[in-house]
Every structure is written in C-alpha cells, then in structure tokens.
Amino acid sequence: MVNFDKPAVIFPVKSWIFPEFEVVVIEEFKDGSKIIVDEMGIKKRIGKENDSIPEYYEWPVKNRDFPLMMGGEVGFFGPLPYGTFWEK
C-alpha cells in the first residue's frame, strides 16, 4: 500500500460572479445544439456534446466604460489607454 498525503480540504468558495445567473435554454435545434444564457450571463450557442468552442452572441457587459464605473478614472483593472479622461 502506498502512503500518499491526505488530500487538502477544499471549501466551496464562489470567487467569480455571485450569485450566478440561472442557465436558460433559449432555443434548441434539430442537430442537438442549443442557444443558452450560461451562469456568467453570456448568450452562446453550444454543440450537442458541448465539446467544441461555443459560438458567442452576446455578453452581459455592453458598455466599454464599465471599468470606469467600477473604479473611477483609474478603472477597476488599472489605468486604461482609452476613455474620456485622457482627452481632457
């Protein structure tokens, strides 16, 4: 018998979008593919086996100034190379 280390304790931490969006099936096709809105709010078409890259249709954030709204002039993700404050 091999004495491996005991596995680490994993806590169920939601570190992305919380609460997650509900997965909604918008349309199903005869070939088995379907258009869904996933848990991150992304509208996409997935294949029947879900084994290929999805075809993305729509993202939940539609405004390019979203980081500016989150963090002011510097932005949520750091300094931005575009935006209205550079033109002042």
N, C-alpha and C positions, 0 to 999 in steps of 0.2 A: 504494500500500500504506500502511495506517495503522499507525503505530508506537505500539501500546498498551504499557503497562507489563507486565513479566513477572508472571505470577500468583505469589502468595505460596505458600510451601511449607507444606503442611498436614500436621501429624503426627497419626497415628491415636491420639488420647487418649480414653480412656473416663472421662468425668467424672461419670457418673451411678451406676448400680448396677453393681458389678463383683465377681465375674463375673455376667453377665446370666443370668436364668432361661432355660431351654430353652422354646421355643414349643411348646405341646402342644395339639393339637386334641382337645377332649373330645367334641363331638357335631357332626354335620353334618346339615342339614335339606334337604328336597326343593327348597326355594326357593333354595338355594345359600348361605344364611347358615350360620354355624357359631359354636359356643361354643369359645373358646380361653383359655388362660392365656398371656399375652404375655411379652415379655422383661423386664418390670418386675414380674411376678408377679400382674398384675391379671387376674381372671377376667371375661371380657366376651363379648358376642355381637356379631359383625361381619357386615355385609352381604356379598353375593357380590362386589360390586365394590369393597368397602372404601372407599366414597366418602361415607359418612354418619357421623354421630356414633354411636359404639358404645353398646350398652346394657350398663352396668356391673353386675356381680353381686356381686363380692367383691374386697376389697383385701387386700394382703399384711399390713398392719399393722392389727391388730384391737383394740389396747389404746390408749385415749386418752392414757394416761400415758407413751407411748413417748418423747416428747421428754425427759421427766423421767428416764427410764432412761439416756438418752444423755448428759445434761449436768448432772444433779443438780437442785437446786431452781430454778435459773435456767432450765434447759432448754436443749436443743440449739439452738432457734430464738429464744432470748431469753426475757425474763420472760413467764410465762403468766398469763392472767387467771383461770384456774381451777386447781384442784388441792388436794391435802390440806394443803400447807404454808401456804396463805392462811388456813386455818381454825384454826391453832394459837394 
